[in-house]
Amino acid sequence: MPKVGMEPLRRKALTDAALRTIGQHGSLGVTMSEIAKEAGVSAALAHHYFGSKEQLLNETIRELLRQLRRDAVEALAGAETPRARLSAVLRVSFAAEQFTPETVAAWLAFYVDAQRSEETRRLLVVYARRLRSNLLSALGRLCPPDDAARIAEGAAAMIDGLYIRQSLRSAPISSTASVALVEDYLEAQLKGFVR
């Protein structure tokens, strides 16, 4: 029986290892044994904590989403104006730990998996809705509702597109440059609206 307090640490180690392993392979075609080895535990222990590879992968997505949520709550708490809130959402979207090559590759692998897995699709819809909600919360105070919705969709598409470009690795763009590109888009879209 695991020691009290060890289970959360081991579960986190396994989700972190899953993220790294998927990122290194560039697909979800990894085994529990490979993930367990990366985490420094046995495959049996990985199965004990998660049951199946699919459950471990879903928990890995959930952990990414939880981290994004924690980062967003913290960043938004310090943003005093609607425009500052938009910038905070962008910084969180391109935070260093979210924008590593391995994490980007894992996100893309999850998007591919969403074509066959209802659970993966559901989790990614949660991400998309949360991003849109965070953008709309700020944009709704800066421009009319129809414009806010259009601009939010454009910003979200740019964020997702920059992740896809990052995955190409042939011409990686930095986190800072990615934020600047989306900031430029937002400034152009918001020009003319009273702020």
C-alpha positions in Angstrom: 0.0 0.0 0.0 1.4 3.4 -0.9 2.5 5.8 1.9 0.0 8.5 2.8 0.7 11.5 0.7 2.7 9.7 -1.9 -0.2 9.0 -4.2 -0.7 12.7 -5.4 3.1 13.0 -5.9 3.3 9.8 -8.0 0.2 10.7 -10.0 1.7 14.1 -10.8 5.0 12.5 -11.7 3.2 10.2 -14.1 1.2 13.0 -15.7 4.4 15.0 -16.1 6.1 12.0 -17.5 3.2 11.4 -19.9 3.5 15.0 -21.2 7.2 14.7 -21.7 7.0 11.2 -23.4 4.1 12.3 -25.7 6.1 15.5 -26.6 9.2 13.5 -27.3 7.4 11.0 -29.5 5.1 13.6 -31.1 2.1 11.3 -30.7 -0.1 9.4 -28.3 1.5 6.2 -29.6 3.5 5.8 -26.4 3.1 2.9 -24.0 2.4 2.9 -20.2 5.9 1.3 -19.8 7.6 4.2 -21.6 5.7 6.7 -19.5 6.4 4.8 -16.3 10.1 4.6 -17.2 10.2 8.3 -17.7 8.6 8.8 -14.3 11.0 6.4 -12.6 8.3 3.9 -11.6 7.1 0.5 -12.7 4.4 0.0 -15.4 2.4 -1.9 -12.7 2.4 1.2 -10.5 1.3 3.4 -13.4 -1.6 1.0 -14.0 -2.4 0.9 -10.3 -2.8 4.7 -10.2 -4.6 5.2 -13.6 -6.0 1.8 -14.7 -5.3 2.4 -18.4 -3.2 4.6 -20.7 -6.3 6.4 -21.9 -7.1 7.4 -18.3 -3.6 8.6 -17.7 -3.7 10.6 -20.9 -7.0 12.2 -19.9 -5.6 13.1 -16.5 -2.6 14.6 -18.3 -5.0 16.9 -20.2 -6.9 17.7 -17.0 -3.6 18.6 -15.3 -2.7 21.0 -18.2 -6.1 22.6 -17.9 -5.8 22.9 -14.1 -2.4 24.6 -14.5 -3.8 27.0 -17.2 -6.7 27.8 -14.9 -4.5 28.5 -11.9 -2.2 30.7 -14.0 -5.1 32.6 -15.4 -6.8 33.2 -12.0 -3.5 34.5 -10.7 -2.7 36.7 -13.7 -6.3 38.1 -13.9 -6.3 38.9 -10.2 -3.4 41.4 -10.8 -5.0 43.0 -14.0 -6.8 46.2 -13.1 -8.3 47.2 -16.5 -10.0 45.3 -19.2 -7.1 45.8 -21.6 -4.7 44.5 -18.9 -6.9 41.5 -18.5 -6.5 40.8 -22.2 -2.8 41.0 -21.9 -2.8 38.7 -18.9 -4.8 36.1 -20.9 -2.2 36.2 -23.7 0.7 35.9 -21.3 -0.8 32.8 -19.7 -1.5 31.3 -23.1 2.1 31.6 -24.0 3.7 31.0 -20.6 7.0 29.3 -20.8 5.9 26.0 -19.3 2.9 25.8 -21.7 5.0 26.8 -24.8 7.9 24.3 -24.5 8.3 22.1 -27.7 7.3 19.0 -25.7 4.1 20.6 -24.3 3.2 22.0 -27.7 3.6 18.6 -29.3 1.5 17.0 -26.6 -1.3 19.6 -27.1 -1.3 18.8 -30.9 -1.4 15.0 -30.2 -4.4 15.6 -28.0 -6.1 17.5 -30.7 -5.5 14.6 -33.1 -6.9 12.2 -30.5 -10.0 14.3 -30.1 -11.1 13.1 -33.6 -11.6 9.6 -32.1 -12.0 10.1 -28.4 -15.1 11.8 -27.0 -13.5 12.4 -23.6 -10.5 14.1 -25.2 -12.8 16.2 -27.4 -14.8 17.2 -24.3 -11.7 18.3 -22.4 -10.4 20.4 -25.3 -13.9 22.0 -25.6 -13.5 23.0 -22.0 -10.2 24.6 -22.8 -11.7 26.5 -25.9 -14.7 27.7 -23.9 -12.5 28.9 -21.0 -10.2 30.8 -23.3 -13.1 32.4 -25.2 -14.8 33.3 -21.8 -11.6 35.0 -20.5 -11.2 36.9 -23.7 -14.8 38.0 -23.9 -14.8 39.0 -20.2 -12.3 41.8 -21.1 -13.4 42.5 -24.6 -17.0 43.0 -23.5 -15.9 46.1 -21.6 -14.0 47.5 -24.5 -16.4 47.1 -27.5 -19.9 46.1 -28.5 -20.9 42.4 -28.0 -20.8 41.4 -31.7 -17.3 43.0 -32.1 -16.1 41.4 -28.8 -17.2 37.9 -30.0 -15.5 38.4 -33.4 -12.3 39.7 -31.9 -12.2 36.9 -29.3 -12.6 34.3 -32.0 -9.8 35.9 -34.0 -7.5 36.0 -30.9 -8.2 32.4 -30.0 -7.5 31.3 -33.6 -4.2 33.2 -33.5 -3.3 31.5 -30.2 -4.1 28.1 -31.6 -2.3 28.9 -34.9 0.8 30.0 -33.1 0.9 26.7 -31.3 0.7 24.8 -34.6 3.5 26.9 -36.0 5.6 26.3 -32.9 5.2 22.5 -33.5 6.9 22.8 -36.9 10.1 23.6 -35.0 11.7 24.8 -38.3 11.0 28.4 -37.5 10.1 28.5 -33.8 8.7 31.7 -32.5 9.3 32.8 -28.9 6.7 33.2 -26.3 7.4 36.9 -26.2 7.0 37.3 -30.0 3.8 35.2 -29.9 2.3 37.5 -27.3 3.4 40.6 -29.3 1.7 39.3 -32.5 -1.6 38.7 -30.8 -1.3 42.1 -28.9 -0.8 43.8 -32.3 -3.9 42.0 -33.6 -5.9 43.2 -30.6 -4.7 46.7 -30.9 -5.7 46.9 -34.6 -9.1 45.4 -33.8 -9.8 47.7 -30.9 -8.7 50.9 -32.7 -11.7 53.2 -32.8 -13.4 51.9 -29.8 -13.5 54.1 -26.7 -11.3 52.6 -23.9 
